[in-house]
């Protein structure tokens, strides 16, 4: 399971510097910065605490901004 901590007051821009889309900056549990699309998507998470009675929970989730930024390749490491 990945757990993210939002970075507040860190001076990071709240929009992508290339496509200008709204974003949220967070840190992963490994301490690496991640850029996410600011608009959450509704998804269903399955709680299997009781395996005989799984429960679906609707929650907001965020996707990596690199999944839809038209300039994502410019940010990849090792770009010639």
DSSP file (Angstrom, degrees, kcal/mol; ACC not computed):
  #  RESIDUE AA STRUCTURE BP1 BP2  ACC     N-H-->O    O-->H-N    N-H-->O    O-->H-N    TCO  KAPPA ALPHA  PHI   PSI    X-CA   Y-CA   Z-CA
    1    1 A X              0   0    0      0, 0.0     2,-0.4     0, 0.0     0, 0.0   0.000 360.0 360.0 360.0 134.3    0.0    0.0    0.0
    2    2 A X        -     0   0    0     26,-0.0     2,-0.4    27,-0.0    26,-0.0  -0.814 360.0-166.9 -96.6 136.1    1.3    3.5   -0.9
    3    3 A X        -     0   0    0     -2,-0.4     2,-0.4     2,-0.0    26,-0.3  -0.985   6.2-159.9-122.7 133.1    0.7    6.3    1.5
    4    4 A X        -     0   0    0     -2,-0.4     2,-0.5    24,-0.1    24,-0.2  -0.879   9.0-155.4-117.7 146.2    1.3    9.9    0.5
    5    5 A X  E     -A   27   0A   0     22,-1.9    22,-2.2    -2,-0.4     2,-0.2  -0.979  24.6-126.6-118.4 121.8    1.8   13.0    2.5
    6    6 A X  E     -A   26   0A   0     -2,-0.5     2,-0.8    20,-0.2    20,-0.2  -0.447  18.1-132.3 -68.8 137.0    0.9   16.3    0.9
    7    7 A X        -     0   0    0     18,-1.6     2,-0.3    -2,-0.2     3,-0.3  -0.820  29.4-170.8 -91.1 112.4    3.7   18.8    0.9
    8    8 A X        +     0   0    0     -2,-0.8    18,-0.0     1,-0.2     0, 0.0  -0.811  61.5   5.4-107.0 145.9    2.3   22.1    2.1
    9    9 A X  S    S+     0   0    0     -2,-0.3    -1,-0.2     1,-0.1    -2,-0.0   0.801  84.5 129.1  60.4  31.8    4.0   25.5    2.1
   10   10 A X  S    S-     0   0    0     -3,-0.3    -1,-0.1     2,-0.1     3,-0.1   0.413  75.2-116.6-100.7   2.0    7.0   24.1    0.2
   11   11 A X        +     0   0    0      1,-0.3     2,-0.2     3,-0.0     3,-0.1   0.501  65.7 143.8  78.3   1.9    7.1   26.7   -2.5
   12   12 A X        -     0   0    0      1,-0.1    -1,-0.3    -5,-0.1    -2,-0.1  -0.505  57.8-102.8 -73.7 144.0    6.4   24.2   -5.2
   13   13 A X        -     0   0    0     -2,-0.2    -1,-0.1     1,-0.1     4,-0.1  -0.303  16.5-141.4 -65.7 151.0    4.2   25.4   -8.1
   14   14 A X  S    S+     0   0    0     10,-0.1     9,-1.7     2,-0.1     2,-0.3   0.134  84.0  54.1-100.9  20.6    0.6   24.4   -8.1
   15   15 A X  B    S-D   22   0B   0      7,-0.3     7,-0.2    23,-0.0     6,-0.1  -0.989  98.1 -92.6-146.7 151.8    0.5   24.0  -11.8
   16   16 A X     >  -     0   0    0      5,-2.7     4,-1.3    -2,-0.3    -2,-0.1  -0.380  30.4-137.3 -61.6 134.0    2.7   22.0  -14.3
   17   17 A X  T  4 S+     0   0    0      1,-0.1    -1,-0.2     2,-0.1    -3,-0.0   0.666  98.7  36.0 -71.6 -14.0    5.5   24.3  -15.5
   18   18 A X  T  4 S+     0   0    0      3,-0.1    -1,-0.1    54,-0.0    -2,-0.0   0.854 131.1  21.5-102.4 -51.9    5.1   23.0  -19.1
   19   19 A X  T  4 S-     0   0    0      2,-0.1    -2,-0.1     0, 0.0    -3,-0.0   0.549  91.1-133.1 -98.9  -6.6    1.3   22.4  -19.7
   20   20 A X     <  +     0   0    0     -4,-1.3    -3,-0.1     1,-0.2     2,-0.1   0.584  50.8 152.2  68.7  12.0    0.1   24.7  -16.9
   21   21 A X        -     0   0    0      1,-0.1    -5,-2.7    -6,-0.1    -1,-0.2  -0.436  55.5 -97.7 -70.8 147.2   -2.4   22.1  -15.7
   22   22 A X  B     +D   15   0B   0     -7,-0.2    16,-1.8    -2,-0.1    17,-0.3  -0.459  54.0 174.7 -65.5 135.5   -3.4   22.2  -12.0
   23   23 A X  E     - B   0  37A   0     -9,-1.7     2,-0.4    14,-0.2    14,-0.2  -0.895  28.5-138.4-138.2 165.9   -1.3   19.8   -9.9
   24   24 A X  E     - B   0  36A   0     12,-2.3    12,-2.8    -2,-0.3     2,-0.5  -0.997  17.3-144.4-125.3 132.2   -0.7   18.7   -6.4
   25   25 A X  E     + B   0  35A   0     -2,-0.4   -18,-1.6   -18,-0.2     2,-0.3  -0.845  28.1 164.5 -97.0 133.2    2.8   17.9   -5.1
   26   26 A X  E     -AB   6  34A   0      8,-2.3     8,-2.9    -2,-0.5     2,-0.4  -0.876  32.1-123.8-135.8 168.6    3.2   15.0   -2.6
   27   27 A X  E     -AB   5  33A   0    -22,-2.2   -22,-1.9    -2,-0.3     6,-0.2  -0.956  23.5-132.8-114.3 138.2    6.0   12.9   -1.2
   28   28 A X    >   -     0   0    0      4,-2.5     3,-2.2    -2,-0.4   -24,-0.1  -0.283  36.4 -96.8 -76.0 171.9    5.8    9.1   -1.3
   29   29 A X  T 3  S+     0   0    0    -26,-0.3    -1,-0.1     1,-0.3   -25,-0.1   0.725 128.5  59.5 -62.9 -19.6    6.6    7.0    1.7
   30   30 A X  T 3  S-     0   0    0      2,-0.1    -1,-0.3     3,-0.0     3,-0.1   0.412 120.4-111.7 -86.9   1.0   10.2    6.8    0.2
   31   31 A X  S <  S+     0   0    0     -3,-2.2     2,-0.3     1,-0.3    -2,-0.1   0.503  71.5 137.8  85.1   4.7   10.5   10.5    0.4
   32   32 A X        -     0   0    0      1,-0.1    -4,-2.5    -5,-0.0    -1,-0.3  -0.658  56.5-114.6 -87.0 138.9   10.4   11.1   -3.4
   33   33 A X  E     -B   27   0A   0     -2,-0.3     2,-0.4    -6,-0.2    -6,-0.2  -0.437  32.7-168.9 -70.8 144.3    8.4   14.0   -4.8
   34   34 A X  E     -B   26   0A   0     -8,-2.9    -8,-2.3    -2,-0.1     2,-0.5  -0.992  14.5-144.0-133.7 141.8    5.4   13.1   -7.0
   35   35 A X  E     -B   25   0A   0     -2,-0.4    30,-2.6   -10,-0.2    31,-0.5  -0.930  23.8-175.8-108.6 125.5    3.3   15.3   -9.1
   36   36 A X  E     -BC  24  64A   0    -12,-2.8   -12,-2.3    -2,-0.5    28,-0.2  -0.855  34.8 -98.8-119.5 151.9   -0.4   14.4   -9.3
   37   37 A X  E     -B   23   0A   0     26,-2.7   -14,-0.2    -2,-0.3    26,-0.2  -0.509  32.7-135.8 -63.7 136.7   -3.3   15.8  -11.3
   38   38 A X  S    S+     0   0    0    -16,-1.8     2,-0.7    -2,-0.2   -15,-0.2   0.782  84.5  79.6 -70.6 -27.3   -5.2   18.1   -8.9
   39   39 A X  S    S-     0   0    0    -17,-0.3    24,-0.3    24,-0.1    -2,-0.1  -0.722  78.6-140.2 -86.6 117.6   -8.7   16.8   -9.9
   40   40 A X        -     0   0    0     -2,-0.7     2,-0.4    22,-0.1    22,-0.2  -0.325   7.5-140.1 -72.5 158.3   -9.4   13.6   -8.1
   41   41 A X  E     -E   61   0C   0     20,-3.0    20,-2.6    -2,-0.0     2,-0.4  -0.929  19.6-116.4-114.9 143.0  -11.2   10.7   -9.7
   42   42 A X  E     +E   60   0C   0     -2,-0.4     2,-0.3    18,-0.2    18,-0.2  -0.662  44.1 165.6 -78.4 129.7  -13.8    8.5   -8.0
   43   43 A X  E     -E   59   0C   0     16,-2.6    16,-2.7    -2,-0.4     2,-0.5  -0.903  34.6-116.8-136.8 165.6  -12.8    4.9   -7.6
   44   44 A X  E     -E   58   0C   0     -2,-0.3     2,-0.4    14,-0.2    14,-0.2  -0.934  22.1-164.9-110.8 126.7  -13.9    2.0   -5.6
   45   45 A X  E     -E   57   0C   0     12,-2.9    12,-3.0    -2,-0.5     2,-0.6  -0.903  17.0-135.5-106.6 135.9  -11.6    0.4   -3.0
   46   46 A X  E     -E   56   0C   0     -2,-0.4     2,-0.7    10,-0.2    10,-0.2  -0.831   8.5-152.8 -98.0 121.2  -12.6   -3.0   -1.6
   47   47 A X  E     +E   55   0C   0      8,-3.4     8,-2.2    -2,-0.6     3,-0.3  -0.830  16.3 176.8 -90.7 114.2  -12.3   -3.5    2.1
   48   48 A X        +     0   0    0     -2,-0.7     3,-0.3     6,-0.2     6,-0.1  -0.066  38.0 124.3-109.6  31.1  -11.6   -7.2    2.7
   49   49 A X  S    S+     0   0    0      1,-0.3     2,-0.7     4,-0.1    -1,-0.2   0.912  85.5  37.0 -55.1 -42.4  -11.3   -7.0    6.5
   50   50 A X  S >  S-     0   0    0      3,-0.3     3,-2.6    -3,-0.3    -1,-0.3  -0.902  81.3-161.9-108.8  99.6  -14.0   -9.7    6.6
   51   51 A X  T 3  S+     0   0    0     -2,-0.7     3,-0.5     1,-0.3    -1,-0.1   0.748  89.1  56.7 -56.6 -25.2  -13.3  -11.9    3.6
   52   52 A X  T 3  S+     0   0    0      1,-0.2    -1,-0.3    -3,-0.1     2,-0.0   0.585 117.1  34.4 -82.1  -8.1  -16.8  -13.4    3.7
   53   53 A X  S <  S-     0   0    0     -3,-2.6    -3,-0.3    -6,-0.0    -1,-0.2  -0.474  76.6-171.7-144.7  68.7  -18.3   -9.9    3.3
   54   54 A X        -     0   0    0     -3,-0.5     2,-0.4    -6,-0.1    -6,-0.2  -0.355  12.2-150.9 -64.3 143.5  -16.1   -7.6    1.1
   55   55 A X  E     -E   47   0C   0     -8,-2.2    -8,-3.4    -2,-0.0     2,-0.5  -0.964   5.0-139.9-121.6 130.5  -17.3   -4.0    1.2
   56   56 A X  E     -E   46   0C   0     -2,-0.4     2,-0.5   -10,-0.2   -10,-0.2  -0.773  18.5-167.4 -89.4 128.9  -16.9   -1.5   -1.7
   57   57 A X  E     -E   45   0C   0    -12,-3.0   -12,-2.9    -2,-0.5     2,-0.4  -0.972  14.9-139.8-120.4 122.7  -16.0    2.1   -0.6
   58   58 A X  E     +E   44   0C   0     -2,-0.5     2,-0.3   -14,-0.2   -14,-0.2  -0.677  36.5 162.3 -80.5 129.8  -16.1    5.0   -3.0
   59   59 A X  E     -E   43   0C   0    -16,-2.7   -16,-2.6    -2,-0.4     2,-0.4  -0.958  42.0-100.7-144.8 160.3  -13.1    7.3   -2.5
   60   60 A X  E     -E   42   0C   0     -2,-0.3     2,-0.3   -18,-0.2   -18,-0.2  -0.682  40.5-176.4 -81.0 135.3  -11.2   10.1   -4.3
   61   61 A X  E     -E   41   0C   0    -20,-2.6   -20,-3.0    -2,-0.4     2,-0.4  -0.922  14.5-141.2-129.3 158.3   -8.0    8.9   -5.9
   62   62 A X        -     0   0    0     -2,-0.3     2,-0.3   -22,-0.2   -22,-0.1  -0.928  10.2-147.1-122.0 144.4   -5.3   10.9   -7.7
   63   63 A X        -     0   0    0     -2,-0.4   -26,-2.7   -24,-0.3     2,-0.1  -0.790  32.1 -92.0-110.4 153.8   -3.3    9.9  -10.8
   64   64 A X  B >   -C   36   0A   0     -2,-0.3     3,-1.4   -28,-0.2     4,-0.3  -0.367  27.7-137.2 -59.6 134.7    0.2   10.8  -11.8
   65   65 A X  G >> S+     0   0    0    -30,-2.6     3,-1.5     1,-0.3     4,-1.5   0.798 101.6  68.5 -65.5 -26.5    0.4   13.9  -13.8
   66   66 A X  G 34 S+     0   0    0    -31,-0.5    -1,-0.3     1,-0.3     6,-0.1   0.674  84.7  72.0 -66.8 -15.0    2.9   12.2  -16.1
   67   67 A X  G <4 S+     0   0    0     -3,-1.4    -1,-0.3     1,-0.2    -2,-0.2   0.732 118.4  13.1 -72.4 -20.4    0.1    9.9  -17.3
   68   68 A X  T <4 S+     0   0    0     -3,-1.5     2,-0.4    -4,-0.3    -2,-0.2   0.404  90.7 117.5-136.9   2.0   -1.5   12.7  -19.3
   69   69 A X    ><  -     0   0    0     -4,-1.5     3,-1.6     1,-0.2     4,-0.2  -0.603  56.8-145.1 -72.6 126.5    0.9   15.6  -19.5
   70   70 A X  T 3  S+     0   0    0     -2,-0.4     3,-0.2     1,-0.3    -1,-0.2   0.663 100.4  48.0 -67.1 -12.6    1.8   16.1  -23.2
   71   71 A X  T >  S+     0   0    0      1,-0.1     3,-1.7     2,-0.1     4,-0.5   0.170  73.1 118.9-110.0  16.3    5.3   17.1  -22.2
   72   72 A X  G X>  +     0   0    0     -3,-1.6     3,-1.6     1,-0.3     4,-0.5   0.834  68.3  61.7 -54.5 -38.4    6.0   14.1  -19.8
   73   73 A X  G >4 S+     0   0    0      1,-0.3     3,-0.7    -4,-0.2    -1,-0.3   0.775  94.0  64.1 -62.4 -25.4    8.9   12.8  -21.9
   74   74 A X  G <4 S+     0   0    0     -3,-1.7    -1,-0.3     1,-0.2    -2,-0.2   0.724 103.3  48.5 -69.2 -20.8   10.8   16.1  -21.2
   75   75 A X  G <4 S+     0   0    0     -3,-1.6    -1,-0.2    -4,-0.5    -2,-0.2   0.525  85.1 111.3 -97.1  -7.7   10.9   15.3  -17.5
   76   76 A X  S X< S-     0   0    0     -3,-0.7     3,-1.0    -4,-0.5     2,-0.1  -0.417  73.0-112.7 -72.5 141.8   12.1   11.7  -17.7
   77   77 A X  T 3  S+     0   0    0      1,-0.2     3,-0.1    -2,-0.1    -1,-0.1  -0.416  99.2  31.4 -68.7 147.6   15.7   11.0  -16.5
   78   78 A X  T 3  S+     0   0    0      1,-0.3     2,-0.4    -2,-0.1    -1,-0.2   0.606  75.3 160.1  81.7  11.9   18.2   10.0  -19.1
   79   79 A X    <         0   0    0     -3,-1.0    -1,-0.3     1,-0.2    -5,-0.0  -0.569 360.0 360.0 -69.5 123.0   16.6   12.1  -21.9
   80   80 A X              0   0    0     -2,-0.4    -1,-0.2    -3,-0.1    -3,-0.0   0.486 360.0 360.0 -46.9 360.0   19.3   12.5  -24.5
